[in-house]
């Protein structure tokens, strides 16, 4: 199985209104994640953690450097091909669940399967995942009737519905209370081990970060490994 994610010498510089380089957010960042590995990235607010995760997930492009996902090097990749790589290989979990309020739990989970034209396989997998996270009784309910922790569990299941190799989580517990946050991290750690997922989590919470196999700290654009 190929490396789930590889970043090589990533730089990211934002350009001002006059077209001149203004802010260097990321400086020469390199790391890779194998299936079954977990990585946490911490750092102060505004240090570039979300930018790094967006680059890792092919939602943003680096100013320079190479991003490879599941063996696919993204340099000069067309927008349509990038969208296909994201849909097949990456699951995203954000601080806000981004569930559609008019759709049921099951309908929200199945949304990423629409481009695949495999509704029967997606439906069966969705039911298995819903049972795995203990939301069988919520299948036909809408997000407004769920607790914050339940909505985030639905978001995790939606991220997993296409069987990605890589799961990217951007402050996934940021909007949850302590008990719900701990429960969600338990779930992510279990899925990382049981499904062989590569997990990269951005978090401000160092206690959560220490539950990942590897912990990096991002400051002044530079990534350093924490003991």
C-alpha positions as CSV (number, residue, x, y, z in Angstrom):
1,X,0.0,0.0,0.0
2,X,1.4,3.4,-1.0
3,X,2.2,6.2,1.5
4,X,-1.1,8.0,2.3
5,X,0.4,11.5,2.4
6,X,3.9,12.9,1.6
7,X,4.8,16.6,1.8
8,X,8.2,17.6,0.5
9,X,9.8,21.0,1.2
10,X,6.4,22.8,1.3
11,X,6.5,26.6,1.3
12,X,3.4,28.9,1.4
13,X,3.7,32.6,0.9
14,X,0.7,34.9,0.5
15,X,0.7,37.7,-1.9
16,X,-0.4,41.3,-1.1
17,X,-2.7,43.4,-3.3
18,X,0.2,44.7,-5.3
19,X,1.3,41.2,-6.2
20,X,4.4,41.2,-3.9
21,X,5.1,38.4,-1.4
22,X,3.9,39.5,2.0
23,X,3.5,36.7,4.5
24,X,5.5,33.5,4.6
25,X,3.2,31.1,6.4
26,X,5.0,27.7,5.9
27,X,8.7,27.3,5.5
28,X,10.3,24.1,4.1
29,X,7.9,21.6,5.7
30,X,8.4,17.9,5.0
31,X,6.7,14.8,6.5
32,X,4.9,11.7,5.5
33,X,2.1,9.5,6.9
34,X,1.7,5.8,6.3
35,X,-1.6,3.9,6.6
36,X,-2.3,3.3,10.2
37,X,-0.2,6.2,11.5
38,X,-1.5,9.2,13.3
39,X,0.0,12.7,13.5
40,X,-1.1,15.8,15.5
41,X,-0.1,19.3,14.6
42,X,-0.4,22.0,17.3
43,X,0.6,25.6,17.4
44,X,-0.7,29.1,18.3
45,X,-3.7,30.6,16.5
46,X,-2.9,32.0,13.1
47,X,0.4,30.0,12.8
48,X,-0.7,28.2,9.6
49,X,-2.1,24.9,10.9
50,X,-5.3,25.0,8.8
51,X,-3.2,26.2,5.7
52,X,-1.0,23.2,6.2
53,X,-4.0,20.9,6.4
54,X,-5.6,22.4,3.4
55,X,-2.5,21.9,1.3
56,X,-2.3,18.3,2.6
57,X,-5.9,17.8,1.5
58,X,-5.5,19.3,-2.0
59,X,-7.8,22.2,-1.1
60,X,-4.9,24.7,-1.4
61,X,-1.7,24.7,-3.3
62,X,1.8,25.4,-1.9
63,X,3.9,28.2,-3.3
64,X,6.6,25.6,-3.8
65,X,7.1,22.0,-2.8
66,X,5.6,18.6,-3.7
67,X,2.4,17.0,-2.3
68,X,1.7,13.3,-2.9
69,X,-1.5,11.6,-1.9
70,X,-1.8,7.8,-2.1
71,X,1.1,7.7,-4.6
72,X,-0.4,10.5,-6.7
73,X,1.9,13.6,-7.1
74,X,-0.4,16.6,-7.3
75,X,2.0,18.9,-9.3
76,X,0.2,20.2,-12.4
77,X,-2.9,18.1,-11.7
78,X,-6.1,19.5,-13.3
79,X,-8.9,20.7,-11.0
80,X,-11.1,17.7,-12.1
81,X,-8.4,15.2,-11.3
82,X,-7.8,16.9,-7.9
83,X,-11.5,16.6,-7.1
84,X,-11.4,12.9,-8.0
85,X,-8.3,12.3,-5.8
86,X,-9.9,14.1,-2.8
87,X,-13.2,12.2,-3.2
88,X,-11.5,8.8,-3.5
89,X,-8.6,9.1,-1.0
90,X,-9.3,11.8,1.6
91,X,-11.9,12.2,4.3
92,X,-12.3,15.6,6.0
93,X,-13.6,16.4,9.5
94,X,-13.8,20.1,10.4
95,X,-14.5,22.0,13.6
96,X,-18.0,22.7,12.3
97,X,-19.9,19.6,11.0
98,X,-21.2,21.3,7.8
99,X,-24.2,18.9,7.7
100,X,-27.1,19.9,5.4
101,X,-30.0,20.8,7.8
102,X,-32.7,19.6,5.3
103,X,-31.2,16.1,5.0
104,X,-31.3,13.2,7.3
105,X,-28.3,11.6,9.0
106,X,-28.2,8.9,6.3
107,X,-28.7,11.4,3.4
108,X,-25.8,13.6,4.7
109,X,-23.5,10.6,5.0
110,X,-24.3,9.4,1.5
111,X,-23.6,12.8,-0.2
112,X,-20.0,12.0,-1.1
113,X,-21.0,8.8,-2.8
114,X,-23.1,10.6,-5.5
115,X,-20.1,11.0,-8.0
116,X,-19.3,7.3,-7.6
117,X,-22.6,5.9,-9.0
118,X,-22.6,3.0,-6.5
119,X,-25.6,3.8,-4.3
120,X,-26.2,0.2,-3.1
121,X,-22.6,-0.3,-1.9
122,X,-22.7,3.2,-0.3
123,X,-25.9,2.5,1.5
124,X,-24.7,-0.8,3.0
125,X,-21.4,0.8,4.1
126,X,-23.2,3.8,5.6
127,X,-25.4,1.5,7.7
128,X,-22.4,-0.4,9.0
129,X,-20.6,2.9,9.9
130,X,-23.7,4.3,11.6
131,X,-23.9,1.2,13.7
132,X,-20.2,1.4,14.4
133,X,-20.5,4.9,15.9
134,X,-23.7,4.0,17.8
135,X,-26.2,6.2,15.9
136,X,-28.6,3.6,14.6
137,X,-31.5,5.3,16.3
138,X,-30.7,8.6,14.6
139,X,-30.5,7.4,11.0
140,X,-33.6,9.2,9.8
141,X,-33.3,12.3,12.0
142,X,-32.1,15.7,10.9
143,X,-29.0,17.4,12.3
144,X,-31.0,19.9,14.4
145,X,-32.3,17.1,16.6
146,X,-28.8,15.8,17.4
147,X,-26.3,16.8,20.1
148,X,-23.0,18.5,19.1
149,X,-21.1,15.2,19.7
150,X,-23.6,13.3,17.6
151,X,-23.4,15.7,14.7
152,X,-19.6,15.4,14.7
153,X,-19.9,11.6,14.7
154,X,-22.1,11.9,11.6
155,X,-19.4,14.1,10.1
156,X,-16.8,11.4,10.8
157,X,-19.0,8.7,9.1
158,X,-19.5,11.0,6.1
159,X,-15.7,11.4,5.9
160,X,-15.3,7.7,5.9
161,X,-18.0,6.7,3.5
162,X,-15.8,6.4,0.4
163,X,-13.2,4.3,2.3
164,X,-10.4,6.9,2.2
165,X,-6.7,6.1,3.0
166,X,-6.3,9.5,4.7
167,X,-8.4,11.3,7.3
168,X,-7.7,15.0,7.9
169,X,-9.3,16.5,11.0
170,X,-9.1,20.3,11.6
171,X,-9.9,21.1,15.2
172,X,-12.6,18.4,15.3
173,X,-13.3,18.9,19.0
174,X,-13.2,22.7,19.0
175,X,-16.9,23.1,19.3
176,X,-17.6,20.2,21.8
177,X,-17.7,20.0,25.6
178,X,-15.1,18.0,27.4
179,X,-16.9,14.7,27.5
180,X,-18.1,14.8,23.8
181,X,-14.5,15.8,22.8
182,X,-13.0,12.9,24.6
183,X,-15.5,10.5,23.0
184,X,-14.8,11.8,19.5
185,X,-11.1,11.4,19.9
186,X,-11.6,7.9,21.2
187,X,-13.5,7.1,18.0
188,X,-10.9,8.6,15.8
189,X,-8.1,6.7,17.5
190,X,-10.1,3.5,17.3
191,X,-10.8,4.0,13.6
192,X,-7.2,4.9,12.9
193,X,-6.1,1.5,14.4
194,X,-9.0,-0.7,13.2
195,X,-9.4,0.7,9.6
196,X,-5.7,1.3,9.0
197,X,-6.4,5.0,8.2
198,X,-3.7,7.6,8.1
199,X,-4.9,10.3,10.5
200,X,-3.6,13.9,10.6
201,X,-5.2,16.1,13.2
202,X,-4.8,19.8,13.7
203,X,-5.6,20.8,17.3
204,X,-4.8,23.5,19.9
205,X,-5.3,20.9,22.6
206,X,-2.0,19.3,23.6
207,X,-3.6,16.6,25.6
208,X,-5.4,15.4,22.5
209,X,-2.3,15.8,20.5
210,X,-0.4,13.4,22.8
211,X,-2.9,10.7,21.9
212,X,-1.5,10.7,18.4
213,X,1.5,8.6,17.6
214,X,3.6,11.6,16.4
215,X,3.2,15.2,17.6
216,X,4.5,18.2,15.7
217,X,4.5,21.9,16.7
218,X,4.1,24.6,14.1
219,X,5.6,28.0,14.9
220,X,6.9,30.8,12.7
221,X,6.2,28.7,9.7
222,X,8.5,25.8,10.8
223,X,7.4,22.4,11.9
224,X,9.3,20.7,14.7
225,X,8.7,17.3,16.2
226,X,7.7,17.3,19.9
227,X,9.0,14.6,22.3
